[in-house]
Amino acid sequence: MKLDRRRFLQLSAAGAASVPFASHAADPYGHPIRDPYRHVNQVAKLPAWDGATTSNSVPGSMRMFRGNLANAYYGSGAVSESPRLVWKFRMADFKTRLRDKPITWKGTGWTGQALKYGDYVFVGSTGGHFHCFEAFTGKLVWVYTAHRMFKGSPALYKNRIYVPNVDNHLRCLDAATGALIWDWEGDYDMDSSPRVLDGVVYVGGEDGQLKAFDAETGKALWKHDFGEGTGDEPGSTGIESSLAIVDGHAYFGHLDGYLRSYDLAARKVRWKTKLGIDVDASPLVIGDRIYVGVEEGRPTFHCIDRTTGKDVWTRNIPAGVWSSAAQSGKHVIVGGNDGKMYCFDAATGAEAWTFKAGAGIWSSPSVVDGKVLFGCYDNWYRMLDADTGALIWKYDIEERSHSGAAIENGHIWVGGASGYFYCFGA
């Protein structure tokens, strides 16, 4: 029997239970809880919740992956053309074996986007820890540990954080203290990033199920099973795409290569469109159109009518698309696994510009203050001019980065596979 990468990791190391950090503690299976920081958790002094009924971000705060339910918010404020390193933090690693060879997971992964809320940033690591930092000093406030990767991105709602993990758990943490409020365990990895709308948490999973939970209690409200998919490659099963939710409909990809429109009230598929093989990218919704890439097939980037599910225009990006597209005025910008950043006219698909990074781009670009920021499979975190694609700035972060960024208050918070989490500012 062939095991995919993350299922192998689950079977090759200790069990899946987890608790908040405690020195020399053990989980219910008797395995020691890794406590590399020897940190005593403190309390973050968070602002009172503003009454929002979703996890949508507002200027000054980043509350979910791709910012809002349409996947169309990437940050706010002025961004310096020559940011300086303000602080960096070396996250703890996770050592295991993969195909009988030692491997060490470091830093943040795909999608690995941080949250920014009040004076704090929150981010998980492939080392198995979820962190709260003082946003502008880098001081560690609290940390929560699990036995697997915090690989996907969290969401913030009513001062709670909803975070998936490769140990098959979806957790709800108190954003002030890191205390576990509720915990749901499934049978497969959780890569899809949660969305919260009107008190309900919506999320996919590698079990192929679209799920809904009560945000307050964690009660499983319902699920719709779309299967794990077929022809999977190691490390990809079911739904890794994160939902876009607009007008009561959820849009998401699947390993089977379909993009689906799902009526959340009626709990049924409205349409599905075959794009290729493995749609891991998260759909961008602009008005009545959806923009999304696919890993294998031809073409690999699609503009789709939101009502009918039919292609409006397509473009072929060689080697496929893992990156989620961003809106930039009348354009959409997306990274390609061929090592290029692409900018297309949103209405026609005409190519406005390309930038050759030279290494595959899996991170989802952030477009803020007329600038495009992203990492890729080389060591550089880059900034481009959103209108021309010209390189403005780059910084050597020592390893690849597939992670999204939180960009607020003139600062950029982003991680990568070197093991470091970075804060850049003016």
C-alpha positions as CSV (number, residue, x, y, z in Angstrom):
1,M,0.0,0.0,0.0
2,K,1.3,3.4,-1.0
3,L,1.4,6.1,1.7
4,D,1.3,9.8,0.9
5,R,3.9,12.0,2.5
6,R,1.8,13.3,5.4
7,R,0.2,9.9,6.2
8,F,3.7,8.5,6.4
9,L,4.7,11.1,8.9
10,Q,1.7,10.4,11.0
11,L,2.5,6.7,11.2
12,S,6.2,7.1,11.7
13,A,6.2,9.3,14.8
14,A,4.4,9.5,18.1
15,G,0.6,9.9,18.6
16,A,-1.6,12.9,17.7
17,A,-2.6,14.2,21.2
18,S,-1.5,17.7,22.2
19,V,-1.6,20.1,25.2
20,P,-0.4,23.6,25.9
21,F,3.3,24.0,26.6
22,A,4.4,22.4,29.9
23,S,8.0,21.6,30.6
24,H,8.8,17.8,30.9
25,A,5.1,17.0,30.5
26,A,3.7,13.9,28.6
27,D,0.7,13.4,26.5
28,P,-2.0,10.7,27.2
29,Y,0.1,8.2,25.3
30,G,3.2,8.8,27.4
31,H,5.1,10.6,24.8
32,P,7.0,13.7,26.0
33,I,5.7,17.1,24.9
34,R,8.5,18.9,23.1
35,D,9.3,22.2,24.9
36,P,12.3,23.6,23.2
37,Y,11.6,27.2,24.2
38,R,11.2,26.6,28.0
39,H,8.7,29.4,27.9
40,V,6.1,30.4,30.5
41,N,3.0,31.5,28.7
42,Q,1.7,35.0,29.3
43,V,-1.5,36.8,28.4
44,A,-1.9,38.9,25.2
45,K,-3.8,42.1,25.9
46,L,-6.2,42.0,22.9
47,P,-8.7,44.6,21.8
48,A,-12.3,43.9,22.4
49,W,-13.9,42.2,19.4
50,D,-15.4,44.7,17.0
51,G,-18.7,42.9,16.5
52,A,-17.9,41.5,13.1
53,T,-19.9,38.4,12.2
54,T,-17.1,36.9,10.0
55,S,-13.4,36.3,10.1
56,N,-12.9,39.0,7.4
57,S,-10.0,41.3,7.9
58,V,-10.2,45.0,8.3
59,P,-7.3,47.5,7.8
60,G,-4.8,47.1,10.6
61,S,-5.6,43.4,11.2
62,M,-5.2,40.2,9.2
63,R,-7.7,37.7,10.4
64,M,-7.6,34.8,7.9
65,F,-5.7,33.3,4.9
66,R,-6.1,35.7,1.9
67,G,-7.8,38.2,4.2
68,N,-11.5,37.8,3.5
69,L,-14.1,35.4,2.3
70,A,-13.6,36.3,-1.3
71,N,-9.8,35.7,-0.9
72,A,-9.3,39.3,-2.0
73,Y,-7.6,41.2,1.0
74,Y,-3.9,41.1,1.4
75,G,-3.1,43.9,3.8
76,S,-3.2,47.7,4.2
77,G,-1.1,50.8,4.7
78,A,2.1,52.1,3.2
79,V,4.9,49.6,2.4
80,S,8.5,50.9,2.2
81,E,10.4,50.2,-1.0
82,S,13.4,49.2,1.1
83,P,12.1,47.4,4.2
84,R,14.6,46.7,7.0
85,L,14.6,43.6,9.2
86,V,13.0,44.6,12.5
87,W,13.2,41.2,14.2
88,K,13.3,37.5,13.5
89,F,12.6,34.4,15.6
90,R,14.1,30.9,15.2
91,M,11.2,28.4,15.5
92,A,11.7,24.9,16.8
93,D,12.1,22.1,14.3
94,F,10.4,18.8,13.8
95,K,12.6,15.8,13.2
96,T,11.2,12.5,11.8
97,R,11.8,10.0,9.1
98,L,10.4,10.0,5.6
99,R,10.8,6.8,3.4
100,D,13.3,5.5,6.0
101,K,15.5,8.7,5.7
102,P,15.8,11.4,8.4
103,I,14.1,14.7,7.6
104,T,13.8,17.9,9.5
105,W,10.9,20.3,9.0
106,K,11.6,23.9,9.7
107,G,9.7,27.2,9.9
108,T,6.5,27.9,8.0
109,G,5.0,25.9,5.1
110,W,2.3,26.1,2.5
111,T,0.2,28.1,3.2
112,G,1.5,29.2,6.6
113,Q,0.1,32.8,6.7
114,A,0.3,34.7,9.9
115,L,-2.5,36.6,11.6
116,K,-2.1,40.2,12.8
117,Y,-4.5,41.5,15.5
118,G,-4.1,44.3,17.9
119,D,-0.4,44.5,18.8
120,Y,0.2,40.8,18.2
121,V,0.9,38.3,15.4
122,F,0.0,34.6,15.5
123,V,1.6,31.9,13.4
124,G,2.0,28.2,13.3
125,S,5.1,26.2,12.2
126,T,6.0,23.0,10.6
127,G,7.8,22.2,13.8
128,G,4.5,21.7,15.4
129,H,4.1,24.9,17.4
130,F,1.6,27.7,17.3
131,H,3.0,31.1,18.5
132,C,1.8,34.5,19.7
133,F,4.4,37.3,19.4
134,E,4.4,40.9,20.2
135,A,4.1,42.2,16.7
136,F,6.7,45.0,16.8
137,T,9.2,43.5,19.2
138,G,9.2,39.8,18.4
139,K,8.7,38.9,22.1
140,L,7.2,35.4,22.5
141,V,3.9,35.8,24.5
142,W,2.5,32.2,24.4
143,V,3.0,29.0,22.5
144,Y,0.9,25.9,21.9
145,T,2.4,22.7,20.8
146,A,1.2,19.7,18.8
147,H,2.9,16.6,17.5
148,R,2.6,17.5,13.8
149,M,2.8,20.5,11.5
150,F,0.8,23.6,11.7
151,K,1.0,23.9,8.0
152,G,-2.2,25.6,6.8
153,S,-3.3,29.1,7.9
154,P,-5.4,30.0,10.9
155,A,-8.5,32.2,11.2
156,L,-9.5,34.7,13.9
157,Y,-13.0,35.3,15.1
158,K,-14.3,36.7,18.4
159,N,-10.8,36.6,19.8
160,R,-10.5,32.9,19.2
161,I,-8.1,31.3,16.7
162,Y,-9.2,28.3,14.6
163,V,-6.2,26.4,13.3
164,P,-5.8,23.2,11.3
165,N,-2.9,20.7,11.8
166,V,-1.4,17.8,10.0
167,D,-2.2,15.7,13.1
168,N,-5.8,15.6,11.8
169,H,-7.0,18.1,14.3
170,L,-8.9,21.4,14.0
171,R,-8.4,23.4,17.2
172,C,-9.9,26.5,18.7
173,L,-7.5,28.4,20.9
174,D,-8.0,31.4,23.1
175,A,-6.1,34.2,21.3
176,A,-5.2,35.9,24.6
177,T,-3.7,32.8,26.4
178,G,-3.2,30.0,23.8
179,A,-5.5,27.8,25.9
180,L,-7.4,25.1,24.1
181,I,-11.1,25.8,24.0
182,W,-12.2,22.9,21.7
183,D,-10.7,20.3,19.6
184,W,-12.0,18.2,16.7
185,E,-10.1,15.2,15.4
186,G,-10.6,13.5,12.0
187,D,-8.9,10.8,10.0
188,Y,-6.8,12.9,7.6
189,D,-4.6,16.0,7.5
190,M,-6.1,19.4,7.8
191,D,-4.4,21.8,5.3
192,S,-7.5,23.8,4.2
193,S,-7.7,27.1,6.2
194,P,-10.9,27.8,8.1
195,R,-13.4,30.5,7.3
196,V,-15.9,31.8,9.8
197,L,-19.3,33.2,8.8
198,D,-22.2,34.0,11.1
199,G,-20.9,31.8,13.9
200,V,-20.1,28.8,11.7
201,V,-16.6,27.5,10.9
202,Y,-16.3,26.1,7.3
203,V,-13.3,24.1,6.3
204,G,-12.2,21.3,4.0
205,G,-9.8,18.4,4.6
206,E,-7.7,15.7,3.0
207,D,-10.6,13.3,3.8
208,G,-12.4,15.1,1.0
209,Q,-15.1,16.4,3.3
210,L,-16.5,19.9,3.4
211,K,-17.3,20.5,7.1
212,A,-19.2,23.0,9.3
213,F,-18.7,23.5,13.0
214,D,-20.3,25.7,15.6
215,A,-17.6,28.3,16.3
216,E,-18.5,28.6,19.9
217,T,-18.7,25.0,21.0
218,G,-17.0,23.0,18.2
219,K,-20.1,20.9,17.6
220,A,-19.9,19.3,14.2
221,L,-23.0,20.6,12.4
222,W,-22.7,18.8,9.1
223,K,-20.3,17.4,6.5
224,H,-20.5,16.7,2.8
225,D,-18.2,13.9,1.5
226,F,-16.6,14.5,-1.9
227,G,-14.1,11.6,-1.6
228,E,-10.3,11.6,-1.4
229,G,-9.9,11.8,-5.1
230,T,-8.0,9.7,-7.5
231,G,-4.4,9.6,-8.9
232,D,-3.0,11.4,-5.9
233,E,0.6,12.2,-5.6
234,P,2.4,12.0,-2.2
235,G,1.2,14.7,0.2
236,S,-2.1,15.6,-1.5
237,T,-5.5,14.2,-0.9
238,G,-9.1,15.5,-0.9
239,I,-9.6,19.3,-0.2
240,E,-6.4,21.3,0.4
241,S,-7.9,24.4,-1.2
242,S,-9.4,27.0,1.2
243,L,-13.0,28.1,0.5
244,A,-14.1,31.3,-1.0
245,I,-17.6,32.1,0.3
246,V,-19.7,34.7,-1.5
247,D,-23.5,35.2,-1.5
248,G,-24.1,32.0,0.4
249,H,-22.0,29.8,-1.9
250,A,-18.7,28.2,-1.2
251,Y,-16.1,27.8,-4.0
252,F,-13.3,25.3,-3.6
253,G,-10.9,22.9,-5.4
254,H,-10.3,19.2,-4.9
255,L,-7.7,16.6,-5.8
256,D,-10.1,15.2,-8.4
257,G,-9.4,18.4,-10.4
258,Y,-12.9,19.9,-10.1
259,L,-13.8,23.4,-8.9
260,R,-17.1,23.3,-7.2
261,S,-19.8,25.8,-6.3
262,Y,-21.7,24.7,-3.2
263,D,-24.9,26.1,-1.8
264,L,-24.3,26.3,1.9
265,A,-28.0,26.7,2.9
266,A,-29.3,23.9,0.6
267,R,-26.1,21.8,1.2
268,K,-25.8,20.8,-2.4
269,V,-23.5,21.3,-5.3
270,R,-24.7,24.0,-7.7
271,W,-22.1,23.2,-10.4
272,K,-18.7,21.6,-10.8
273,T,-16.1,22.2,-13.5
274,K,-13.2,20.0,-14.4
275,L,-10.0,21.9,-14.6
276,G,-7.3,19.2,-14.6
277,I,-5.7,17.3,-11.8
278,D,-5.5,18.6,-8.2
279,V,-6.9,22.1,-7.5
280,D,-5.0,23.1,-4.3
281,A,-5.0,26.8,-5.0
282,S,-7.8,28.9,-3.3
283,P,-10.3,30.6,-5.7
284,L,-10.3,34.4,-5.9
285,V,-13.8,35.9,-6.4
286,I,-14.1,39.3,-8.1
287,G,-17.7,40.2,-8.9
288,D,-19.2,37.5,-11.0
289,R,-15.9,35.8,-11.9
290,I,-13.6,33.3,-10.2
291,Y,-9.9,33.1,-10.8
292,V,-8.0,29.8,-9.9
293,G,-5.1,27.6,-11.0
294,V,-4.7,23.9,-11.3
295,E,-1.5,21.8,-10.7
296,E,-1.8,19.5,-13.8
297,G,-3.5,19.9,-17.1
298,R,-3.8,22.4,-19.9
299,P,-4.7,25.2,-19.5
300,T,-3.6,25.7,-15.9
301,F,-5.1,29.1,-15.0
302,H,-8.8,29.8,-15.4
303,C,-11.3,32.7,-15.2
304,I,-14.7,31.2,-14.6
305,D,-18.2,32.5,-14.7
306,R,-19.4,32.3,-11.1
307,T,-23.0,31.6,-12.1
308,T,-22.5,28.9,-14.7
309,G,-19.1,27.4,-13.9
310,K,-18.0,27.9,-17.5
311,D,-14.6,29.3,-18.6
312,V,-14.5,33.0,-19.6
313,W,-10.8,32.8,-20.5
314,T,-7.9,30.6,-19.8
315,R,-4.1,30.8,-19.9
316,N,-1.5,28.0,-19.7
317,I,1.1,28.4,-17.0
318,P,3.7,25.7,-17.6
319,A,4.4,23.2,-14.7
320,G,1.1,24.1,-13.0
321,V,-0.2,26.5,-10.3
322,W,-0.1,26.1,-6.5
323,S,-0.3,29.8,-5.8
324,S,-3.7,31.5,-5.1
325,A,-4.3,34.6,-7.3
326,A,-4.5,38.2,-6.0
327,Q,-6.5,41.1,-7.3
328,S,-4.6,44.3,-8.3
329,G,-6.9,46.9,-9.6
330,K,-8.1,45.6,-13.1
331,H,-5.5,42.8,-13.0
332,V,-5.0,39.4,-11.4
333,I,-1.6,38.3,-10.3
334,V,-0.5,34.7,-9.7
335,G,2.7,32.7,-9.2
336,G,3.6,29.8,-11.5
337,N,5.5,26.6,-10.7
338,D,7.6,27.5,-13.7
339,G,9.3,30.3,-11.7
340,K,7.4,33.2,-13.1
341,M,5.0,35.7,-11.6
342,Y,2.1,36.5,-14.0
343,C,-0.1,39.6,-14.3
344,F,-3.2,39.2,-16.5
345,D,-6.0,41.6,-17.4
346,A,-8.9,40.4,-15.2
347,A,-11.5,41.0,-18.0
348,T,-9.7,39.6,-21.0
349,G,-6.8,37.5,-19.8
350,A,-4.3,39.5,-21.8
351,E,-0.8,39.3,-20.3
352,A,0.2,42.6,-18.7
353,W,3.6,41.5,-17.5
354,T,5.7,38.6,-16.2
355,F,8.6,38.5,-13.8
356,K,11.1,35.6,-13.9
357,A,12.1,34.6,-10.4
358,G,13.9,31.5,-11.7
359,A,12.4,29.1,-9.1
360,G,8.9,27.7,-8.6
361,I,6.4,30.1,-6.9
362,W,4.0,28.3,-4.6
363,S,3.3,31.2,-2.2
364,S,0.3,33.4,-2.8
365,P,1.2,36.9,-3.7
366,S,0.2,39.8,-1.4
367,V,-0.6,43.1,-3.2
368,V,-0.5,46.1,-0.9
369,D,0.3,49.8,-1.7
370,G,0.9,49.0,-5.4
371,K,3.5,46.4,-4.5
372,V,3.6,42.6,-5.0
373,L,5.3,40.6,-2.2
374,F,6.1,36.8,-2.4
375,G,8.5,34.0,-1.7
376,C,9.5,31.1,-3.9
377,Y,11.7,28.0,-4.1
378,D,14.9,30.0,-3.9
379,N,16.2,32.0,-0.9
380,W,14.7,35.4,-1.8
381,Y,11.6,37.2,-0.5
382,R,10.7,39.7,-3.2
383,M,8.8,42.9,-3.8
384,L,7.7,44.0,-7.4
385,D,5.9,47.0,-8.8
386,A,2.3,45.9,-9.3
387,D,1.9,48.0,-12.4
388,T,5.1,47.0,-14.2
389,G,6.4,43.8,-12.6
390,A,9.8,45.5,-12.0
391,L,11.8,44.3,-9.1
392,I,11.9,46.8,-6.2
393,W,13.5,44.9,-3.3
394,K,14.6,41.4,-2.3
395,Y,15.8,39.9,0.9
396,D,17.8,36.7,1.5
397,I,15.7,34.6,3.9
398,E,18.1,31.7,3.6
399,E,15.6,29.1,2.2
400,R,12.4,28.7,0.2
401,S,9.1,30.3,1.3
402,H,5.7,29.0,0.3
403,S,4.0,31.0,3.0
404,G,1.6,34.0,2.8
405,A,2.3,37.2,4.6
406,A,0.5,39.5,7.0
407,I,1.1,43.1,5.9
408,E,-0.3,45.8,8.2
409,N,0.9,49.0,9.9
410,G,3.9,49.4,7.6
411,H,5.2,45.9,8.6
412,I,5.5,42.6,6.8
413,W,5.3,39.3,8.8
414,V,6.3,36.2,6.9
415,G,8.1,32.9,7.4
416,G,9.9,30.3,5.4
417,A,11.7,27.0,5.5
418,S,14.9,28.3,7.0
419,G,13.2,28.0,10.4
420,Y,12.9,31.8,10.9
421,F,9.9,33.9,11.2
422,Y,10.6,37.5,10.0
423,C,9.2,41.0,10.6
424,F,10.2,43.7,8.2
425,G,9.4,47.4,8.5
426,A,10.3,50.9,7.3
